[in-house]
């Protein structure tokens, strides 16, 4: 799936900010935030995908 131009710009902007960060604690905080967001996104995808198909979502 291709990102829109505005999404590509946002990703590049955020990636540049991460690359410029030398604070290990800040990088850890960012990594933990992204990990949480990724898991929430997979749970939401599972839930709404199952809902669209009219089935019970599988357990994580």
PDB file of N, CA, C, O and CB in Angstrom:
ATOM      1  N   UNK A   1       0.847  -1.162   0.000  1.00  0.00           N
ATOM      2  CA  UNK A   1       0.000   0.000   0.000  1.00  0.00           C
ATOM      3  C   UNK A   1       0.900   1.235   0.000  1.00  0.00           C
ATOM      4  O   UNK A   1       1.826   1.337   0.805  1.00  0.00           O
ATOM      5  CB  UNK A   1      -0.968  -0.008   1.219  1.00  0.00           C
ATOM      6  N   UNK A   2       0.627   2.147  -0.887  1.00  0.00           N
ATOM      7  CA  UNK A   2       1.422   3.363  -1.003  1.00  0.00           C
ATOM      8  C   UNK A   2       0.866   4.448  -0.091  1.00  0.00           C
ATOM      9  O   UNK A   2      -0.348   4.587   0.056  1.00  0.00           O
ATOM     10  CB  UNK A   2       1.456   3.853  -2.458  1.00  0.00           C
ATOM     11  N   UNK A   3       1.757   5.207   0.512  1.00  0.00           N
ATOM     12  CA  UNK A   3       1.360   6.332   1.344  1.00  0.00           C
ATOM     13  C   UNK A   3       1.071   7.544   0.472  1.00  0.00           C
ATOM     14  O   UNK A   3       1.681   7.726  -0.582  1.00  0.00           O
ATOM     15  CB  UNK A   3       2.449   6.658   2.380  1.00  0.00           C
ATOM     16  N   UNK A   4       0.132   8.370   0.926  1.00  0.00           N
ATOM     17  CA  UNK A   4      -0.113   9.627   0.228  1.00  0.00           C
ATOM     18  C   UNK A   4       1.117  10.515   0.386  1.00  0.00           C
ATOM     19  O   UNK A   4       1.960  10.276   1.250  1.00  0.00           O
ATOM     20  CB  UNK A   4      -1.394  10.338   0.775  1.00  0.00           C
ATOM     21  N   UNK A   5       1.208  11.524  -0.443  1.00  0.00           N
ATOM     22  CA  UNK A   5       2.345  12.434  -0.385  1.00  0.00           C
ATOM     23  C   UNK A   5       2.442  13.110   0.985  1.00  0.00           C
ATOM     24  O   UNK A   5       3.536  13.270   1.527  1.00  0.00           O
ATOM     25  CB  UNK A   5       2.234  13.489  -1.489  1.00  0.00           C
ATOM     26  N   UNK A   6       1.298  13.503   1.537  1.00  0.00           N
ATOM     27  CA  UNK A   6       1.329  14.161   2.850  1.00  0.00           C
ATOM     28  C   UNK A   6       1.775  13.190   3.942  1.00  0.00           C
ATOM     29  O   UNK A   6       2.470  13.590   4.875  1.00  0.00           O
ATOM     30  CB  UNK A   6      -0.058  14.739   3.194  1.00  0.00           C
ATOM     31  N   UNK A   7       1.384  11.921   3.836  1.00  0.00           N
ATOM     32  CA  UNK A   7       1.841  10.906   4.807  1.00  0.00           C
ATOM     33  C   UNK A   7       3.336  10.662   4.658  1.00  0.00           C
ATOM     34  O   UNK A   7       4.055  10.550   5.651  1.00  0.00           O
ATOM     35  CB  UNK A   7       1.065   9.576   4.620  1.00  0.00           C
ATOM     36  N   UNK A   8       3.803  10.581   3.416  1.00  0.00           N
ATOM     37  CA  UNK A   8       5.235  10.390   3.179  1.00  0.00           C
ATOM     38  C   UNK A   8       6.035  11.530   3.803  1.00  0.00           C
ATOM     39  O   UNK A   8       7.083  11.304   4.408  1.00  0.00           O
ATOM     40  CB  UNK A   8       5.528  10.297   1.668  1.00  0.00           C
ATOM     41  N   UNK A   9       5.534  12.756   3.651  1.00  0.00           N
ATOM     42  CA  UNK A   9       6.204  13.913   4.226  1.00  0.00           C
ATOM     43  C   UNK A   9       6.232  13.820   5.745  1.00  0.00           C
ATOM     44  O   UNK A   9       7.261  14.086   6.366  1.00  0.00           O
ATOM     45  CB  UNK A   9       5.514  15.205   3.786  1.00  0.00           C
ATOM     46  N   UNK A  10       5.105  13.442   6.349  1.00  0.00           N
ATOM     47  CA  UNK A  10       5.039  13.312   7.807  1.00  0.00           C
ATOM     48  C   UNK A  10       6.005  12.242   8.302  1.00  0.00           C
ATOM     49  O   UNK A  10       6.687  12.440   9.308  1.00  0.00           O
ATOM     50  CB  UNK A  10       3.608  12.976   8.251  1.00  0.00           C
ATOM     51  N   UNK A  11       6.068  11.111   7.605  1.00  0.00           N
ATOM     52  CA  UNK A  11       6.985  10.033   7.987  1.00  0.00           C
ATOM     53  C   UNK A  11       8.423  10.516   7.899  1.00  0.00           C
ATOM     54  O   UNK A  11       9.210  10.283   8.817  1.00  0.00           O
ATOM     55  CB  UNK A  11       6.780   8.792   7.091  1.00  0.00           C
ATOM     56  N   UNK A  12       8.774  11.182   6.812  1.00  0.00           N
ATOM     57  CA  UNK A  12      10.141  11.680   6.644  1.00  0.00           C
ATOM     58  C   UNK A  12      10.502  12.718   7.701  1.00  0.00           C
ATOM     59  O   UNK A  12      11.617  12.714   8.223  1.00  0.00           O
ATOM     60  CB  UNK A  12      10.314  12.280   5.256  1.00  0.00           C
ATOM     61  N   UNK A  13       9.565  13.600   8.013  1.00  0.00           N
ATOM     62  CA  UNK A  13       9.804  14.615   9.037  1.00  0.00           C
ATOM     63  C   UNK A  13      10.059  13.963  10.388  1.00  0.00           C
ATOM     64  O   UNK A  13      10.988  14.343  11.100  1.00  0.00           O
ATOM     65  CB  UNK A  13       8.613  15.580   9.129  1.00  0.00           C
ATOM     66  N   UNK A  14       9.238  12.987  10.737  1.00  0.00           N
ATOM     67  CA  UNK A  14       9.396  12.305  12.016  1.00  0.00           C
ATOM     68  C   UNK A  14      10.651  11.443  12.039  1.00  0.00           C
ATOM     69  O   UNK A  14      11.324  11.365  13.067  1.00  0.00           O
ATOM     70  CB  UNK A  14       8.173  11.451  12.311  1.00  0.00           C
ATOM     71  N   UNK A  15      10.975  10.801  10.933  1.00  0.00           N
ATOM     72  CA  UNK A  15      12.191   9.988  10.853  1.00  0.00           C
ATOM     73  C   UNK A  15      13.431  10.858  11.014  1.00  0.00           C
ATOM     74  O   UNK A  15      14.395  10.457  11.666  1.00  0.00           O
ATOM     75  CB  UNK A  15      12.247   9.229   9.517  1.00  0.00           C
ATOM     76  N   UNK A  16      13.407  12.041  10.425  1.00  0.00           N
ATOM     77  CA  UNK A  16      14.527  12.971  10.562  1.00  0.00           C
ATOM     78  C   UNK A  16      14.691  13.407  12.016  1.00  0.00           C
ATOM     79  O   UNK A  16      15.813  13.512  12.510  1.00  0.00           O
ATOM     80  CB  UNK A  16      14.322  14.198   9.658  1.00  0.00           C
ATOM     81  N   UNK A  17      13.582  13.662  12.697  1.00  0.00           N
ATOM     82  CA  UNK A  17      13.646  14.048  14.111  1.00  0.00           C
ATOM     83  C   UNK A  17      14.216  12.912  14.959  1.00  0.00           C
ATOM     84  O   UNK A  17      15.007  13.158  15.869  1.00  0.00           O
ATOM     85  CB  UNK A  17      12.248  14.444  14.626  1.00  0.00           C
ATOM     86  N   UNK A  18      13.825  11.681  14.673  1.00  0.00           N
ATOM     87  CA  UNK A  18      14.363  10.525  15.399  1.00  0.00           C
ATOM     88  C   UNK A  18      15.852  10.387  15.124  1.00  0.00           C
ATOM     89  O   UNK A  18      16.636  10.159  16.045  1.00  0.00           O
ATOM     90  CB  UNK A  18      13.620   9.225  15.001  1.00  0.00           C
ATOM     91  N   UNK A  19      16.247  10.525  13.865  1.00  0.00           N
ATOM     92  CA  UNK A  19      17.667  10.430  13.511  1.00  0.00           C
ATOM     93  C   UNK A  19      18.505  11.487  14.228  1.00  0.00           C
ATOM     94  O   UNK A  19      19.661  11.235  14.568  1.00  0.00           O
ATOM     95  CB  UNK A  19      17.844  10.571  12.002  1.00  0.00           C
ATOM     96  N   UNK A  20      17.937  12.652  14.456  1.00  0.00           N
ATOM     97  CA  UNK A  20      18.669  13.743  15.092  1.00  0.00           C
ATOM     98  C   UNK A  20      18.737  13.608  16.613  1.00  0.00           C
ATOM     99  O   UNK A  20      19.504  14.315  17.267  1.00  0.00           O
ATOM    100  CB  UNK A  20      18.029  15.060  14.731  1.00  0.00           C
ATOM    101  N   UNK A  21      17.942  12.708  17.171  1.00  0.00           N
ATOM    102  CA  UNK A  21      17.879  12.562  18.629  1.00  0.00           C
ATOM    103  C   UNK A  21      19.054  11.734  19.143  1.00  0.00           C
ATOM    104  O   UNK A  21      19.303  10.626  18.668  1.00  0.00           O
ATOM    105  CB  UNK A  21      16.548  11.911  19.048  1.00  0.00           C
ATOM    106  N   UNK A  22      19.767  12.285  20.115  1.00  0.00           N
ATOM    107  CA  UNK A  22      20.883  11.582  20.743  1.00  0.00           C
ATOM    108  C   UNK A  22      20.569  11.176  22.178  1.00  0.00           C
ATOM    109  O   UNK A  22      21.422  10.620  22.870  1.00  0.00           O
ATOM    110  CB  UNK A  22      22.125  12.450  20.716  1.00  0.00           C
ATOM    111  N   UNK A  23      19.354  11.451  22.620  1.00  0.00           N
ATOM    112  CA  UNK A  23      18.927  11.164  23.987  1.00  0.00           C
ATOM    113  C   UNK A  23      18.336   9.754  24.041  1.00  0.00           C
ATOM    114  O   UNK A  23      17.242   9.509  23.534  1.00  0.00           O
ATOM    115  CB  UNK A  23      17.890  12.221  24.483  1.00  0.00           C
ATOM    116  N   UNK A  24      19.071   8.837  24.659  1.00  0.00           N
ATOM    117  CA  UNK A  24      18.641   7.433  24.704  1.00  0.00           C
ATOM    118  C   UNK A  24      17.300   7.291  25.415  1.00  0.00           C
ATOM    119  O   UNK A  24      16.458   6.501  24.987  1.00  0.00           O
ATOM    120  CB  UNK A  24      19.700   6.570  25.406  1.00  0.00           C
ATOM    121  N   UNK A  25      17.090   8.036  26.483  1.00  0.00           N
ATOM    122  CA  UNK A  25      15.821   7.956  27.212  1.00  0.00           C
ATOM    123  C   UNK A  25      14.661   8.395  26.319  1.00  0.00           C
ATOM    124  O   UNK A  25      13.593   7.782  26.339  1.00  0.00           O
ATOM    125  CB  UNK A  25      15.872   8.827  28.487  1.00  0.00           C
ATOM    126  N   UNK A  26      14.869   9.444  25.545  1.00  0.00           N
ATOM    127  CA  UNK A  26      13.826   9.916  24.627  1.00  0.00           C
ATOM    128  C   UNK A  26      13.560   8.885  23.533  1.00  0.00           C
ATOM    129  O   UNK A  26      12.406   8.645  23.179  1.00  0.00           O
ATOM    130  CB  UNK A  26      14.230  11.266  23.997  1.00  0.00           C
ATOM    131  N   UNK A  27      14.608   8.277  22.997  1.00  0.00           N
ATOM    132  CA  UNK A  27      14.428   7.243  21.977  1.00  0.00           C
ATOM    133  C   UNK A  27      13.685   6.038  22.542  1.00  0.00           C
ATOM    134  O   UNK A  27      12.860   5.438  21.853  1.00  0.00           O
ATOM    135  CB  UNK A  27      15.785   6.806  21.415  1.00  0.00           C
ATOM    136  N   UNK A  28      13.972   5.682  23.787  1.00  0.00           N
ATOM    137  CA  UNK A  28      13.238   4.579  24.433  1.00  0.00           C
ATOM    138  C   UNK A  28      11.763   4.930  24.577  1.00  0.00           C
ATOM    139  O   UNK A  28      10.893   4.098  24.321  1.00  0.00           O
ATOM    140  CB  UNK A  28      13.843   4.255  25.820  1.00  0.00           C
ATOM    141  N   UNK A  29      11.483   6.170  24.989  1.00  0.00           N
ATOM    142  CA  UNK A  29      10.097   6.608  25.137  1.00  0.00           C
ATOM    143  C   UNK A  29       9.369   6.544  23.795  1.00  0.00           C
ATOM    144  O   UNK A  29       8.227   6.090  23.720  1.00  0.00           O
ATOM    145  CB  UNK A  29      10.040   8.038  25.708  1.00  0.00           C
ATOM    146  N   UNK A  30      10.034   7.000  22.745  1.00  0.00           N
ATOM    147  CA  UNK A  30       9.447   6.950  21.404  1.00  0.00           C
ATOM    148  C   UNK A  30       9.185   5.503  20.994  1.00  0.00           C
ATOM    149  O   UNK A  30       8.111   5.189  20.481  1.00  0.00           O
ATOM    150  CB  UNK A  30      10.374   7.639  20.376  1.00  0.00           C
ATOM    151  N   UNK A  31      10.158   4.623  21.218  1.00  0.00           N
ATOM    152  CA  UNK A  31      10.006   3.212  20.844  1.00  0.00           C
ATOM    153  C   UNK A  31       8.835   2.573  21.585  1.00  0.00           C
ATOM    154  O   UNK A  31       8.065   1.820  20.989  1.00  0.00           O
ATOM    155  CB  UNK A  31      11.301   2.435  21.138  1.00  0.00           C
ATOM    156  N   UNK A  32       8.694   2.863  22.864  1.00  0.00           N
ATOM    157  CA  UNK A  32       7.593   2.292  23.651  1.00  0.00           C
ATOM    158  C   UNK A  32       6.249   2.828  23.187  1.00  0.00           C
ATOM    159  O   UNK A  32       5.264   2.090  23.143  1.00  0.00           O
ATOM    160  CB  UNK A  32       7.786   2.593  25.139  1.00  0.00           C
ATOM    161  N   UNK A  33       6.205   4.110  22.842  1.00  0.00           N
ATOM    162  CA  UNK A  33       4.974   4.700  22.324  1.00  0.00           C
ATOM    163  C   UNK A  33       4.581   4.048  21.001  1.00  0.00           C
ATOM    164  O   UNK A  33       3.413   3.724  20.787  1.00  0.00           O
ATOM    165  CB  UNK A  33       5.139   6.218  22.143  1.00  0.00           C
ATOM    166  N   UNK A  34       5.558   3.857  20.116  1.00  0.00           N
ATOM    167  CA  UNK A  34       5.288   3.214  18.827  1.00  0.00           C
ATOM    168  C   UNK A  34       4.863   1.760  19.002  1.00  0.00           C
ATOM    169  O   UNK A  34       3.986   1.284  18.281  1.00  0.00           O
ATOM    170  CB  UNK A  34       6.522   3.287  17.931  1.00  0.00           C
ATOM    171  N   UNK A  35       5.469   1.055  19.942  1.00  0.00           N
ATOM    172  CA  UNK A  35       5.104  -0.332  20.209  1.00  0.00           C
ATOM    173  C   UNK A  35       3.660  -0.426  20.690  1.00  0.00           C
ATOM    174  O   UNK A  35       2.905  -1.288  20.240  1.00  0.00           O
ATOM    175  CB  UNK A  35       6.052  -0.946  21.247  1.00  0.00           C
ATOM    176  N   UNK A  36       3.282   0.457  21.599  1.00  0.00           N
ATOM    177  CA  UNK A  36       1.909   0.482  22.090  1.00  0.00           C
ATOM    178  C   UNK A  36       0.934   0.807  20.959  1.00  0.00           C
ATOM    179  O   UNK A  36      -0.100   0.153  20.823  1.00  0.00           O
ATOM    180  CB  UNK A  36       1.765   1.506  23.226  1.00  0.00           C
ATOM    181  N   UNK A  37       1.260   1.808  20.151  1.00  0.00           N
ATOM    182  CA  UNK A  37       0.392   2.186  19.031  1.00  0.00           C
ATOM    183  C   UNK A  37       0.239   1.043  18.042  1.00  0.00           C
ATOM    184  O   UNK A  37      -0.855   0.810  17.528  1.00  0.00           O
ATOM    185  CB  UNK A  37       0.946   3.419  18.319  1.00  0.00           C
ATOM    186  N   UNK A  38       1.329   0.325  17.770  1.00  0.00           N
ATOM    187  CA  UNK A  38       1.278  -0.798  16.838  1.00  0.00           C
ATOM    188  C   UNK A  38       0.342  -1.886  17.363  1.00  0.00           C
ATOM    189  O   UNK A  38      -0.470  -2.419  16.606  1.00  0.00           O
ATOM    190  CB  UNK A  38       2.690  -1.372  16.605  1.00  0.00           C
ATOM    191  N   UNK A  39       0.447  -2.218  18.648  1.00  0.00           N
ATOM    192  CA  UNK A  39      -0.421  -3.249  19.218  1.00  0.00           C
ATOM    193  C   UNK A  39      -1.881  -2.801  19.238  1.00  0.00           C
ATOM    194  O   UNK A  39      -2.775  -3.601  18.962  1.00  0.00           O
ATOM    195  CB  UNK A  39       0.035  -3.602  20.635  1.00  0.00           C
ATOM    196  N   UNK A  40      -2.128  -1.545  19.558  1.00  0.00           N
ATOM    197  CA  UNK A  40      -3.500  -1.037  19.517  1.00  0.00           C
ATOM    198  C   UNK A  40      -4.061  -1.110  18.100  1.00  0.00           C
ATOM    199  O   UNK A  40      -5.220  -1.474  17.902  1.00  0.00           O
ATOM    200  CB  UNK A  40      -3.556   0.409  20.035  1.00  0.00           C
ATOM    201  N   UNK A  41      -3.235  -0.764  17.121  1.00  0.00           N
ATOM    202  CA  UNK A  41      -3.680  -0.803  15.725  1.00  0.00           C
ATOM    203  C   UNK A  41      -4.011  -2.225  15.297  1.00  0.00           C
ATOM    204  O   UNK A  41      -5.010  -2.442  14.611  1.00  0.00           O
ATOM    205  CB  UNK A  41      -2.607  -0.214  14.803  1.00  0.00           C
ATOM    206  N   UNK A  42      -3.193  -3.199  15.687  1.00  0.00           N
ATOM    207  CA  UNK A  42      -3.486  -4.586  15.304  1.00  0.00           C
ATOM    208  C   UNK A  42      -4.761  -5.076  15.974  1.00  0.00           C
ATOM    209  O   UNK A  42      -5.541  -5.805  15.362  1.00  0.00           O
ATOM    210  CB  UNK A  42      -2.312  -5.506  15.672  1.00  0.00           C
ATOM    211  N   UNK A  43      -4.981  -4.680  17.237  1.00  0.00           N
ATOM    212  CA  UNK A  43      -6.216  -5.068  17.922  1.00  0.00           C
ATOM    213  C   UNK A  43      -7.440  -4.451  17.254  1.00  0.00           C
ATOM    214  O   UNK A  43      -8.460  -5.117  17.083  1.00  0.00           O
ATOM    215  CB  UNK A  43      -6.161  -4.653  19.394  1.00  0.00           C
ATOM    216  N   UNK A  44      -7.337  -3.175  16.876  1.00  0.00           N
ATOM    217  CA  UNK A  44      -8.458  -2.511  16.208  1.00  0.00           C
ATOM    218  C   UNK A  44      -8.728  -3.138  14.840  1.00  0.00           C
ATOM    219  O   UNK A  44      -9.884  -3.332  14.464  1.00  0.00           O
ATOM    220  CB  UNK A  44      -8.174  -1.006  16.054  1.00  0.00           C
ATOM    221  N   UNK A  45      -7.678  -3.451  14.105  1.00  0.00           N
ATOM    222  CA  UNK A  45      -7.837  -4.095  12.802  1.00  0.00           C
ATOM    223  C   UNK A  45      -8.525  -5.442  12.957  1.00  0.00           C
ATOM    224  O   UNK A  45      -9.436  -5.768  12.195  1.00  0.00           O
ATOM    225  CB  UNK A  45      -6.474  -4.270  12.111  1.00  0.00           C
ATOM    226  N   UNK A  46      -8.095  -6.220  13.935  1.00  0.00           N
ATOM    227  CA  UNK A  46      -8.697  -7.531  14.192  1.00  0.00           C
ATOM    228  C   UNK A  46     -10.177  -7.373  14.551  1.00  0.00           C
ATOM    229  O   UNK A  46     -11.029  -8.096  14.035  1.00  0.00           O
ATOM    230  CB  UNK A  46      -7.941  -8.265  15.330  1.00  0.00           C
ATOM    231  N   UNK A  47     -10.469  -6.426  15.436  1.00  0.00           N
ATOM    232  CA  UNK A  47     -11.842  -6.220  15.895  1.00  0.00           C
ATOM    233  C   UNK A  47     -12.759  -5.782  14.752  1.00  0.00           C
ATOM    234  O   UNK A  47     -13.811  -6.383  14.530  1.00  0.00           O
ATOM    235  CB  UNK A  47     -11.871  -5.179  17.014  1.00  0.00           C
ATOM    236  N   UNK A  48     -12.355  -4.730  14.023  1.00  0.00           N
ATOM    237  CA  UNK A  48     -13.226  -4.202  12.978  1.00  0.00           C
ATOM    238  C   UNK A  48     -13.269  -5.103  11.743  1.00  0.00           C
ATOM    239  O   UNK A  48     -14.277  -5.136  11.037  1.00  0.00           O
ATOM    240  CB  UNK A  48     -12.768  -2.814  12.581  1.00  0.00           C
ATOM    241  N   UNK A  49     -12.192  -5.827  11.480  1.00  0.00           N
ATOM    242  CA  UNK A  49     -12.221  -6.813  10.399  1.00  0.00           C
ATOM    243  C   UNK A  49     -13.214  -7.919  10.698  1.00  0.00           C
ATOM    244  O   UNK A  49     -13.992  -8.317   9.832  1.00  0.00           O
ATOM    245  CB  UNK A  49     -10.832  -7.405  10.173  1.00  0.00           C
ATOM    246  N   UNK A  50     -13.185  -8.416  11.926  1.00  0.00           N
ATOM    247  CA  UNK A  50     -14.128  -9.459  12.331  1.00  0.00           C
ATOM    248  C   UNK A  50     -15.555  -8.925  12.315  1.00  0.00           C
ATOM    249  O   UNK A  50     -16.479  -9.614  11.885  1.00  0.00           O
ATOM    250  CB  UNK A  50     -13.776  -9.995  13.729  1.00  0.00           C
ATOM    251  N   UNK A  51     -15.728  -7.698  12.786  1.00  0.00           N
ATOM    252  CA  UNK A  51     -17.055  -7.087  12.790  1.00  0.00           C
ATOM    253  C   UNK A  51     -17.599  -6.968  11.363  1.00  0.00           C
ATOM    254  O   UNK A  51     -18.773  -7.247  11.122  1.00  0.00           O
ATOM    255  CB  UNK A  51     -17.007  -5.700  13.462  1.00  0.00           C
ATOM    256  N   UNK A  52     -16.758  -6.560  10.428  1.00  0.00           N
ATOM    257  CA  UNK A  52     -17.181  -6.423   9.035  1.00  0.00           C
ATOM    258  C   UNK A  52     -17.565  -7.769   8.433  1.00  0.00           C
ATOM    259  O   UNK A  52     -18.446  -7.845   7.576  1.00  0.00           O
ATOM    260  CB  UNK A  52     -16.073  -5.780   8.207  1.00  0.00           C
ATOM    261  N   UNK A  53     -16.899  -8.831   8.888  1.00  0.00           N
ATOM    262  CA  UNK A  53     -17.193 -10.174   8.386  1.00  0.00           C
ATOM    263  C   UNK A  53     -18.298 -10.863   9.175  1.00  0.00           C
ATOM    264  O   UNK A  53     -18.741 -11.950   8.803  1.00  0.00           O
ATOM    265  CB  UNK A  53     -15.943 -11.022   8.421  1.00  0.00           C
ATOM    266  N   UNK A  54     -18.744 -10.241  10.257  1.00  0.00           N
ATOM    267  CA  UNK A  54     -19.795 -10.816  11.079  1.00  0.00           C
ATOM    268  C   UNK A  54     -19.337 -12.026  11.876  1.00  0.00           C
ATOM    269  O   UNK A  54     -20.119 -12.944  12.122  1.00  0.00           O
ATOM    270  CB  UNK A  54     -20.951 -11.197  10.220  1.00  0.00           C
ATOM    271  N   UNK A  55     -18.080 -12.029  12.277  1.00  0.00           N
ATOM    272  CA  UNK A  55     -17.544 -13.143  13.059  1.00  0.00           C
ATOM    273  C   UNK A  55     -16.985 -12.620  14.381  1.00  0.00           C
ATOM    274  O   UNK A  55     -16.779 -11.418  14.553  1.00  0.00           O
ATOM    275  CB  UNK A  55     -16.445 -13.902  12.263  1.00  0.00           C
ATOM    276  N   UNK A  56     -16.746 -13.539  15.301  1.00  0.00           N
ATOM    277  CA  UNK A  56     -16.120 -13.177  16.566  1.00  0.00           C
ATOM    278  C   UNK A  56     -14.625 -13.017  16.334  1.00  0.00           C
ATOM    279  O   UNK A  56     -13.988 -13.903  15.764  1.00  0.00           O
ATOM    280  CB  UNK A  56     -16.406 -14.245  17.666  1.00  0.00           C
ATOM    281  N   UNK A  57     -14.058 -11.894  16.769  1.00  0.00           N
ATOM    282  CA  UNK A  57     -12.623 -11.705  16.542  1.00  0.00           C
ATOM    283  C   UNK A  57     -11.800 -12.744  17.292  1.00  0.00           C
ATOM    284  O   UNK A  57     -12.141 -13.110  18.417  1.00  0.00           O
ATOM    285  CB  UNK A  57     -12.197 -10.300  16.966  1.00  0.00           C
ATOM    286  N   UNK A  58     -10.723 -13.220  16.681  1.00  0.00           N
ATOM    287  CA  UNK A  58      -9.856 -14.177  17.368  1.00  0.00           C
ATOM    288  C   UNK A  58      -9.146 -13.500  18.531  1.00  0.00           C
ATOM    289  O   UNK A  58      -8.936 -12.287  18.522  1.00  0.00           O
ATOM    290  CB  UNK A  58      -8.827 -14.782  16.390  1.00  0.00           C
ATOM    291  N   UNK A  59      -8.785 -14.281  19.515  1.00  0.00           N
ATOM    292  CA  UNK A  59      -8.024 -13.746  20.648  1.00  0.00           C
ATOM    293  C   UNK A  59      -6.627 -13.382  20.180  1.00  0.00           C
ATOM    294  O   UNK A  59      -6.060 -14.043  19.310  1.00  0.00           O
ATOM    295  CB  UNK A  59      -7.961 -14.767  21.819  1.00  0.00           C
ATOM    296  N   UNK A  60      -6.069 -12.312  20.773  1.00  0.00           N
ATOM    297  CA  UNK A  60      -4.713 -11.903  20.368  1.00  0.00           C
ATOM    298  C   UNK A  60      -3.666 -12.933  20.690  1.00  0.00           C
ATOM    299  O   UNK A  60      -2.486 -12.724  20.407  1.00  0.00           O
ATOM    300  CB  UNK A  60      -4.342 -10.612  21.029  1.00  0.00           C
TER     301      UNK A  60
END
